[in-house]
Amino acid sequence: MLIAEIGGNHEGDFKYAKKLVKLAIKSGVDVVKLQIYKGDELVSFYESKKRNKHIQTVLIEAAKLAPHWNPQLAEVHNKELTKGNRNRATLAVARKLVAYMLSVEKNKKDFHHIESDQAA
């Protein structure tokens, strides 16, 4: 018996799951195994809170550094700085970073870092 382990690779996308199942069947497997779960079922509430705090800390630190290496983020940062609030400027950069990461994920494209000398 040959089992295809798709697991959670469908990422909750029903159309993508169907495509993976069809490909598995086409390859000649006997059984296809999927996993369906919600993230909050995998991690306890307390562990999740600690992880979220860590993610927030890392994001804020990245937002503080990003304007030094990315001209577009520097522009966002400087625009908010002119209003007189450094924390607000950092949060504006953090929002732009998150929006970019989500757009990369939504489009299912690879993340590509553009070196500053290539961007100019």
MARLUM-561854 format. One record per atom (N, C-alpha, C): residue in one letter; y, z, x. Coordinates in steps of 0.2 Angstrom, whole numbers, plus 5000, padded with zeros to 4 digits. Atoms other than C-alpha are relative to their C-alpha. Layout:
N
AYZX/...
// end
This chain:
120
M499450005004/M500050005000/M500650005004/L499450014996/L501749955007/L500650024995/I499549975004/I503250055001/I500749995003/A499350014998/A505050005003/A500450064999/E499549945001/E506250155006/E500749985000/I499350025001/I507950104999/I500450075001/G499749945000/G508350284997/G500750004997/G499350005003/G510250314994/G500449945003/N499650054997/N510750155003/N500449954995/H499650035005/H511350084987/H500750024998/E499349965000/E512850204988/E500250014993/G499949995007/G512750224969/G500349944996/D499850065003/D513150044966/D499449964997/F500650035004/F511949974952/F499949935002/K500250074999/K512149794956/K499849995007/Y500250004993/Y511949824975/Y499250035000/A500749975000/A510349934971/A499549944997/K500450065003/K509649784960/K499949955006/K500150054994/K509949664975/K499550035005/L500549974995/L509049784987/L499350004997/V500750005003/V507549804975/V499749935000/K500250075000/K507449614973/K499849975007/L500250024993/L507449584992/L499450045002/A500649964998/A506149724994/A499449964996/I500550045004/I505049634980/I499849945003/K500150074997/K505249464988/K499750015007/S500450004993/S504649535005/S499350024999/G500749995001/G503049584997/G499750074999/V500249935000/V503049774995/V499750014993/D500349985006/D502049864982/D500450054996/V499649955003/V503250004978/V500750005003/V499349994997/V505150024980/V500250074998/K499849935001/K505750204982/K500850005001/L499349995000/L507550244978/L500250084999/Q499849935001/Q508550414978/Q500649994996/I499449995004/I509850454965/I500250075000/Y499849934999/Y510850614968/Y500850005000/K499349994999/K512650684968/K500150045006/G499849974993/G513450744984/G500050084999/D500049935001/D513750914976/D499450044998/E500649985001/E511950934973/E499650025007/L500350004994/L511550924991/L500350065005/V499749954995/V512751054999/V500350064995/S499849955004/S513151224993/S500850004999/F499349995001/F514951264986/F500350035006/Y499649974994/Y515351375001/Y500049965006/E500050054994/E514751255014/E500549944999/S499650065002/S515651115005/S500850025002/K499349984999/K517351215006/K500150015007/K499850004992/K517151245025/K500049935003/R500050074997/R516751065028/R500749974998/N499450035003/N518251015017/N500650025004/K499549984996/K519351125027/K500049975007/H500150034994/H518751055043/H500349935000/I499850075001/I519050875037/I500750004999/Q499249995000/Q520850925032/Q500350015006/T499749994993/T521150995049/T500049945004/V500050064996/V520550845058/V500549944997/L499550055003/L521550725046/L500750025002/I499349984999/I523150825049/I500149995008/E499950014993/E522850825068/E500149925002/A500050074999/A522550635067/A500749974998/A499350035003/A524150605057/A500550025005/K499549984995/K525150705070/K500049955006/L500150054994/L524450585084/L500149934998/A500050075001/A524450425075/A500649965001/P499450034999/P526250385075/P500249985008/H499950014993/H526150385094/H499749935002/W500350064998/W524950235095/W500049954994/N500050065005/N525250135079/N500750004997/P499350015002/P527050065075/P500150004993/Q499949995007/Q526750055057/Q500050074997/L500049935002/L526250235055/L500650045003/A499449974997/A527750275067/A500649994995/E499550015005/E528850195054/E500050044994/V500149955006/V528150295040/V500250075002/H499849934998/H528350455050/H500750015001/N499350004999/N530150415055/N500450004994/K499750015006/K530650365038/K500050074996/E500149945003/E530050535031/E500450065004/L499749954996/L530750635046/L500849994999/T499250015001/T532550565042/T500250044994/K499949955006/K532350675026/K500050075002/G499949934998/G532250825037/G499450045000/N500649955000/N530450885035/N499449975004/R500550024996/R529150865048/R499350004997/N500749995004/N527650925037/N500049944995/R500050065005/R528150795024/R499849945004/A500150064996/A528150665038/A499349995002/T500750004998/T526450715044/T499549984994/L500450015006/L525750715026/L500049924998/A499950075002/A526450535023/A499649965004/V500450044996/V525550475038/V499250014998/A500749985002/A523950565033/A499849964993/R500150045006/R524050475016/R499949935001/K500150074998/K524150305024/K499450005004/L500750004997/L522650345035/L499550004995/V500550005005/V521650395020/V500049944996/A500050065004/A522150245010/A499749945004/Y500350054996/Y521650135025/Y499250015000/M500749994999/M519950215027/M499749994993/L500350015006/L519650205008/L499949924999/S500150075001/S520050025008/S499549965004/V500650034996/V518849985022/V499450024997/E500649995003/E517550075013/E499949964994/K500150045007/K517849994996/K499849935001/N500150074998/N517849825004/N499349995004/K500650004997/K516249865013/K500049965007/K499950034994/K516949805029/K500050055006/D500049954994/D516849875047/D500750025001/F499349984998/F518249975053/F500149975007/H499850034994/H519149885067/H500650035003/H499449974996/H520349975079/H500449945003/I499650064997/I521749855084/I500450045006/E499749974995/E522349905101/E500749985000/S499350015001/S524249915102/S500249945004/D499750064997/D524449775115/D499749944996/Q500250065003/Q523449655104/Q500449994993/A499650005007/A524449705088/A500749975002/A499350024999/A526149655097/A500049925001/
// end
